[in-house]
Amino acid sequence: MTDRYRVVPASYVLLLRGEAERTEVLLQLRANTGFMDGHWAAAAAGHVEAGETALAAAVREADEELGVTIDPDDLVPLTAVHRSMRTGDAVDERVDFFFTCRRWSGLPHEAETGKTAGLDWFALGALPDPTVPHEREVLEALRAGGPAAITTHGFG
């Protein structure tokens, strides 16, 4: 028998604007979260809660973190990333569901006080440093035509 672990699911919403080479993504500068603070990351992302679908989590996170309303039909599945930080912890394994979105209601703003040090639009070809590594891989693949349906990060 192998050791069992728990997979922690999260949903990421990549708000996009512009077309082709001019596509921009909204990113936040993480602060006071305990994970990758000081790195740029998806403007809306978070854990999927018990009994919640990945789509519902994406919609909820966009509302909580950016104050925007998204119709689940406007979320386009991009990739799922199975990742590990190789800590050996029981909850080290993660599965991240990435969605793109080009239509929402409301003006994106820093709605979750104290958990971000900034919010800005960046061209996919000019991502800021530092960007959370597994998110940078997804964004660079998106710029190049899209990542595979399932990708991995951190397994060696």
C-alpha positions as CSV (number, residue, x, y, z in Angstrom):
1,M,0.0,0.0,0.0
2,T,1.2,3.5,-0.8
3,D,1.1,6.5,1.5
4,R,-2.0,8.6,0.9
5,Y,-2.1,12.3,0.6
6,R,-4.7,14.9,0.2
7,V,-4.9,17.0,-3.0
8,V,-5.8,20.6,-2.4
9,P,-7.9,22.1,-5.3
10,A,-7.8,25.8,-6.2
11,S,-9.4,27.8,-9.0
12,Y,-7.6,30.6,-10.8
13,V,-9.3,33.3,-13.0
14,L,-7.2,35.0,-15.6
15,L,-9.0,38.1,-16.7
16,L,-7.9,39.0,-20.2
17,R,-8.4,42.0,-22.4
18,G,-7.2,42.8,-25.9
19,E,-6.6,40.5,-28.8
20,A,-3.7,38.5,-30.2
21,E,-0.3,40.0,-29.5
22,R,-1.9,42.8,-27.5
23,T,-3.6,40.5,-24.9
24,E,-3.2,41.7,-21.4
25,V,-3.8,39.8,-18.1
26,L,-4.8,41.3,-14.8
27,L,-2.4,40.3,-12.0
28,Q,-2.1,41.1,-8.3
29,L,1.0,41.6,-6.2
30,R,0.6,39.2,-3.3
31,A,0.9,40.5,0.2
32,N,0.1,39.2,3.7
33,T,-1.0,35.7,2.5
34,G,1.9,33.6,3.7
35,F,2.5,32.1,0.2
36,M,4.6,33.8,-2.5
37,D,4.1,37.3,-1.0
38,G,5.9,39.9,-3.1
39,H,5.2,37.9,-6.3
40,W,2.7,38.8,-9.1
41,A,-0.1,36.3,-9.5
42,A,-3.6,35.7,-10.9
43,A,-5.8,38.6,-9.8
44,A,-8.4,36.1,-8.5
45,A,-7.6,32.7,-7.2
46,G,-8.3,30.6,-4.1
47,H,-9.1,27.2,-2.7
48,V,-12.2,25.3,-3.7
49,E,-14.3,24.9,-0.6
50,A,-16.0,21.7,0.5
51,G,-19.0,20.9,-1.7
52,E,-18.1,23.7,-4.2
53,T,-17.3,23.1,-7.8
54,A,-14.1,24.6,-9.4
55,L,-16.4,26.9,-11.5
56,A,-18.3,28.1,-8.5
57,A,-15.0,28.8,-6.7
58,A,-13.7,30.8,-9.6
59,V,-16.9,32.9,-9.7
60,R,-16.7,33.4,-5.9
61,E,-13.0,34.3,-5.9
62,A,-13.5,36.9,-8.6
63,D,-16.2,38.5,-6.6
64,E,-14.3,38.4,-3.3
65,E,-10.9,39.5,-4.6
66,L,-11.9,41.8,-7.5
67,G,-15.5,42.9,-6.8
68,V,-16.5,41.6,-10.3
69,T,-19.4,39.4,-11.2
70,I,-18.7,36.6,-13.7
71,D,-21.3,34.3,-15.3
72,P,-19.9,30.7,-15.1
73,D,-20.6,30.4,-18.9
74,D,-18.0,33.1,-19.5
75,L,-15.2,31.0,-17.8
76,V,-13.2,29.1,-20.4
77,P,-11.2,26.2,-19.0
78,L,-7.5,26.6,-19.8
79,T,-5.6,23.9,-18.0
80,A,-5.3,21.9,-14.8
81,V,-1.9,22.0,-13.1
82,H,-0.9,19.1,-10.8
83,R,1.9,20.6,-8.7
84,S,4.0,19.8,-5.7
85,M,6.4,21.9,-3.5
86,R,8.0,18.5,-2.5
87,T,7.7,19.2,1.2
88,G,6.4,15.8,2.1
89,D,3.4,17.3,3.9
90,A,0.1,15.5,3.6
91,V,-1.4,18.5,1.8
92,D,1.6,19.3,-0.4
93,E,0.0,18.0,-3.6
94,R,-2.1,20.7,-5.4
95,V,-4.4,20.7,-8.4
96,D,-5.1,24.1,-9.8
97,F,-7.9,24.8,-12.3
98,F,-7.1,27.7,-14.6
99,F,-9.9,29.6,-16.4
100,T,-9.7,32.5,-18.7
101,C,-12.4,35.2,-18.8
102,R,-13.0,38.1,-21.2
103,R,-16.4,39.3,-20.0
104,W,-17.5,40.3,-16.5
105,S,-19.6,43.0,-14.8
106,G,-18.0,45.7,-12.6
107,L,-14.7,47.4,-12.5
108,P,-11.9,45.1,-11.2
109,H,-10.4,46.6,-8.0
110,E,-8.6,45.5,-4.8
111,A,-11.7,44.2,-3.0
112,E,-10.0,42.0,-0.4
113,T,-8.3,44.5,1.9
114,G,-4.8,43.7,3.0
115,K,-4.1,40.7,0.8
116,T,-2.6,42.6,-2.2
117,A,0.0,45.3,-2.7
118,G,-1.2,46.2,-6.1
119,L,-3.3,45.3,-9.1
120,D,-2.3,45.9,-12.8
121,W,-2.7,44.8,-16.4
122,F,0.3,43.3,-18.1
123,A,0.9,42.2,-21.7
124,L,1.4,38.4,-21.9
125,G,4.7,39.1,-23.5
126,A,5.9,41.4,-20.7
127,L,5.1,39.6,-17.4
128,P,6.4,41.3,-14.3
129,D,9.2,39.8,-12.1
130,P,8.8,38.0,-10.0
131,T,5.7,36.1,-11.0
132,V,4.6,32.9,-9.1
133,P,6.5,30.2,-11.0
134,H,3.7,27.8,-11.9
135,E,1.5,30.7,-12.9
136,R,4.2,32.1,-15.1
137,E,4.4,28.8,-16.9
138,V,0.7,28.8,-17.6
139,L,0.8,32.5,-18.8
140,E,3.8,31.9,-21.0
141,A,2.1,28.8,-22.5
142,L,-1.1,30.8,-23.0
143,R,0.9,33.4,-25.0
144,A,2.4,30.6,-27.1
145,G,-1.0,29.2,-28.0
146,G,-2.2,27.5,-24.9
147,P,-1.0,24.9,-22.4
148,A,-1.8,21.3,-22.5
149,A,-5.1,20.3,-20.9
150,I,-3.2,18.9,-17.9
151,T,0.3,20.1,-16.9
152,T,2.6,19.4,-13.9
153,H,5.0,21.6,-11.9
154,G,7.5,20.8,-9.2
155,F,7.8,17.0,-9.5
156,G,11.5,17.1,-10.6
